[in-house]
């Protein structure tokens, strides 16, 4: 396994990093977070047209750049390091994955062009985050279906032009692509801890054309499990960027803060915190990179299940420990 980025991947990382450094500083981000829209359509347009990152993981025959999970890792780590709000994970990774796996090349093209943003409405209020717990129904009616039910914690739904919705049909749990502006959709939006937004969604007699069922009837559960497996890895990629940002702040604070006659960086216990954080983050980064490499190599999530499970277990522990140490060293600023 070669851990070196290709020339194209290096250009992708450097171009995105320069753009975010110039256009997406903390003040710019907070202005977006506090706006009524809650996200920047201008940034999304730049991602599509100026940077081309929305095309990164798609094959060239679909209009993409011919990349894969490793390319997504590069993008997600950079976006994570800047706490980017825009719905790359929901739209490109999850939505684009659904479109690709169900053969909807037209939708992939619209995602690459920045014309469509998506959110995945899967979990339900009584479901305890169980994908198989689906009480939302899609009853056949004429040349389509009528959706009724409720979905909970639909991340990025306020930004989404379209929703991927799981609903129970006569053939089992099926997947539908629903225009967010369709009559009968009622949303309650709210902010999340990281500054993004999510929604509780009620479907009241929402009519969906039969052509907007993605894949075969009853196949949604399997497709969703596969797609969310990849989604967990991409969450980890974003977490690497977040943890790196915390480690950078930890090091900067250790060098700038002086107490008891010396810099914090000169104290053995502080050095230990920095070393532990660097070591844990590098181990986690390599685990995630190997998992991404295996996803690209095998093109079969069943063969990478153990790797994905390991990433899922390690992710919160690494993130918690690095951030906790960074917060500890900033304690004199009143941070706790």
Residue, then its C-alpha position, 0 to 999 in steps of 0.5 A: x500500500x502506497x501512502x503517498x498521494x498522487x499528483x492529482x490528489x495532491x493538487x486537489x488537497x492544495x487547491x481546496x486548502x488554499x480556497x478555505x484559508x482564503x474564503x472560509x475563516x472563522x468569522x466568515x463561517x460564523x456569519x454563515x452559521x448565523x444567517x437565515x439560510x444557515x449555509x453558503x450557496x456561493x461556497x457550494x457553487x464554488x465547490x462545484x464550478x471553481x474547485x470541482x470537488x463535488x465530482x471528486x469521487x465519481x467515475x469519469x463516465x459519470x462526469x466525475x474526476x475518477x476518484x474514490x474513497x481516498x479522494x473523499x478522505x482528502x476532501x473531508x479532512x480539509x472540510x473538517x479542519x475548517x468546520x465547513x457547514x455545506x452538505x458535502x457528506x449528505x449530498x456527495x457521499x450519501x446522496x451521490x452514493x445512492x444515485x450511483x448505486x441505483x443507476x441514476x446517472x442524471x442525478x449524479x450529474x446534477x449533484x456534480x454540477x451543484x444543482x441538487x443538494x440532498x438529505x437522507x430521511x431514514x430514522x424515525x421518532x420511535x426507531x432509536x436510530x434503527x434503519x429497519x424501524x420504518x413506520x412511514x408508508x408509501x401506498x401505491x396510488x395510480x401512477x405513483x405513491x402517497x407517503x405518510x409518516x415522520x422522520x427524525x434528526x434529518x441532518x442538512x434537510x434545511x439545505x436540501x433540494x431533495x430528500x432520500x426517504x425510506x418508506x414501507x411499501x407492499x414489497x418491503x422498505x423502499x427508497x424514494x427521491x422526493x423534491x423538498x418543495x412537494x406539497x404535504x412536507x412539513x419541516x421543523x428545523x433546528x440548529x445542531x451543536x456543530x453549527x449545522x442544522x437538522x429537521x424533524x419532517x412530517x409527510x402528510x399525503x405526499x405524492x411521489x411518481x413511481x419513477x422516483x422510487x430508486x432501485x427495486x421495491x424492498x431493497x432500501x434497507x440493504x442499500x442504506x446499510x451499505x451507504x451508511x457504512x461508507x458514511x461512517x468512514x467519511x465521518x471519520x475523515x472529517x473527524x481527522x480534520x477536526x482533531x488536527x485543528x484541536x491539536x494545532x491549537x494545543x501546540x500553539x497554546x503550549x508555545x504561547x502560554x508562559x507560567x511559573x517561569x517557563x512556557x507550557x511547552x517546556x513542561x514534561x506533562x504538557x509534552x506528554x499530552x502533545x505526544x499522546x495526541x499526535x500518536x493517537x491521531x496518526x494511528x487513527x489517520x492511518x486506520x482510516x486511510x487503509x480503510x478507504x484504500x480497501x474500499x477503493x480496492x475491493x469495491x465491496x463494503x462487505x469485505x471492509x465491514x471489520x475495518x469500518x467497525x474499527x473506525x467507528x469504535x476508535x473515532x469518538x475516543x480519539x476525538x474526545x481525548x485530543x480535544x479534551x487535552x486541548x481544552x485543558x491547556x486553554x483552561x486559564x482562558x476560562x474554557x472548560 
